[in-house]
Amino acid sequence: MFLRRPADIRPSQITPESVYRRRRELLRQFALAAPAALLAGCGRNGGAAPAAAADPATLPKELTIAKRGEYTTPDAQTRWQDATHYNNYYEFGTDKDDPAKHSGRFEPQPWTVEIAGAAEVTGRFALEDLLKPHPLEERVYRMRCVEAWSMVIPWVGVPLGAVLKRFKPTSEAKYVAFTTVRRPAQMPGLSYPVLDWPYREGLRIDEAMHPLALLAVGLYGRALPNQNGAPLRLVVPWKYGFKGIKSIVRIEFTTHEPKTSWNLSAPGEYGFFANVNPDVSHPRWSQATERRIAGDGGFNLFGNRLVTLPFNGYAEQVASLYSGMDLHRNF
């Protein structure tokens, strides 16, 4: 079964409007001075106090969302506590609870992003300038991790393609490369050679321009906690979670396929495309089923098992991107 169309979704299945209502708080969060601006994983994070409270009601930084996105799902949403305390973000540690415990010292403001490569407009841009022309929207996406677990998260952000088009990529731009910030003093996991830091990821440019791809600045109507990739991360719901690079500081348009962190570290386990494909097993476990961490917390290793869907259930929207490709070889 594939993703249901928005017309099939009942209002009761959408995140309550009470979790995102104060536009003034959003403007303060991103330092947006222009009054006309409309704003609104799968990961592991590590040394100071926890970076986010368990209850979103205790967090002050609410986002005003211009609209609910066209793409969503009626699946039961993962609890805030689980989505923000069961993460992969190796820059803060390799255990699932390390990111929430050790990312408190990380400073996501102020923030700039460098735009480079094969584009007419390049340079360094403040986060507020990067996002300002685009209204924030909420999209409820299924997110699948290669470790065979999944979550359903209401992300807040702007379509990646809309942002990229502003910089007028040239005909030479075939790929988009992303780089995570590298701050050893604030990211204790960088002291361990788990990966070749900084973290790097990439997409083919048609993937990056697909309307499902999102640059996220929040979840559950709140600004991103540090452990979830504050202040800016990538969300590509038809791919495994390691493609969702966090704390982005550089976006580059490239001619050749960019090197990516997990593909460099273990090319036999992590392919460049990373499309969810239940027919391609990880060398150490099957990807045919997944453990859904949903509204009840769902940490029973033997419960909440679901059949994994091709492209994570988004085949109707994205399968055409890979027409004619061998998806066993290009995994």
HUHUDA-V775423 format. One line per field, one symbol per residue. ss: DSSP state (a for helix, b for strand, c for the rest). burial: b if it has 24 or more other ideal C-beta (glycine too) atoms within 12 Angstrom, else e. A space follows every 50 residues. Layout:
ss: ???
burial: ???
//
This chain:
ss: cccccaaaccaaacccaaacccaaaaaaaacccccccccccccccccccc cccccaaacccbccccbbcccccccccccaaaaaaccccaaacccccaaa aacccccccccbbbbbbcbcccbbbbaaaaacccccbbbbbbbbbcccbb bbbbbbbbbaaaaaacccbcccccbbbbbbcccccccaaaaccccccccb bbbbaaaaaccccbbbbbbccbbccaaaccccbbbcccbbaaaccccbbb bbbbccccccaaaaacccccccccbccccccbccbcccbbbbbccccccc ccccbbbccaaaacaaaaaaaaccccccccc
burial: eebeeeeeeeeeebbeeebbebbeebbebbebeeeebbbbbbbbbbbeeb bbeeebeebebbbbbeebbebbbebbbbbbbbbbbbbbbbbbbbebbbbb bbbbebebeebbbbbbbbbeeeeebebbbbbbebbbbbbbbbbbbbbbbb bbbbbbbbbbbbbbbbbebeeebbbbbbbbbebeebbbbbeeebbeebbb bbbbbebbbbbbbbbbbbbbbbbbbbbbbbbbbbbbbbbbbbbbbbbbbb bbbbeeebbbbbbeeeeeebbbbbbbbbebebeeeebeebbbbbeeebee eeebebebbbbbbbbebbbebbeeeebeeeb
//
